[in-house]
Amino acid sequence: MEKIVTWVISVLAVILLTALLAVLGGTVLYLLWPVAIPAVFPGVVKAGWLAARISWWQAVTFTWIMAILFHSSAKSEKK
């Protein structure tokens, strides 16, 4: 029984830490997006292909997706 409880607590800790990092990273992305993206890609933003502003939830989701992609990319390079 103790092993199961320890395993569940470990899994919950990893999920909580990952979610916390996604929220923090998403918040930073949310704050930097309106400044950086139009400055770096002015033509793309002006054409409407890339949003000049994103919502906080979109920033967190984007951070989460990028983390998953980079994590799986790092695993495939090790093989």
Buried (B, 14 or more C-beta within 10 A) or exposed (E): EEEEEEEEEEEEEEEEEEEEEBBEBBBEBBEEBEEEBBEEBEEEBEEEEBBEEBEEEBBBBBBBEEBEEEEEEEEEEEE
